[in-house]
Amino acid sequence: MIHSSPLQRTAFPACQTGVADAAGDRLVSWVFPAERERAGQVRRLVSAHLKYWKQHRVEGDVVLATEEAFTNAVLHGSQSRAETVKVELERSEGHLRVAVSDGSPTWPVPRVDEDPLAEGGRGLAIITALSDGWGVVPADEGTGKTFWFSLKAASTLP
């Protein structure tokens, strides 16, 4: 039986897609313009792929944490809308890992906001609460970084 990825069935002309394995069974990535308005598209793609992977239990947490990481990359890791943000979703036996890469060398720092009614500043706190861990690594080439988080997931590898 040939499996088809949600990416192969859905056209999203505003982003570049790349499936790193045969049918997107273990790793999938997307490259988006660094635009805050793309957050909805990120949510839909991640959600569709998690459903394809039968990761229903963690879908909501992964989608929310990925949206927070993407928004942080756009707001704090991009200088202009001409830049891009890469989102990568990877699964291994019992784990999911999401990585979000941008062109800024500045690493995220958790903020402690004095004002509990402040509009922003909670992204890393949300990711910390939803994931088993997170970190940052320098980009493989040039400037930039990759922010990642991981969490336990259902063991559904083919």
Secondary structure, 3 states (H helix, E strand, C coil): CCCCCHHHHCCCCCCEEEECCCCCCCEEEEEEECCHHHHHHHHHHHHHHHHHCCCCCCHHHHHHHHHHHHHHHHHHHCCCCCCEEEEEEEEECCEEEEEEEECCCCCCCCCCCCCCCCCCCCHHHHHHHHCCEEEEEECCCCCCEEEEEEEECCCCCC
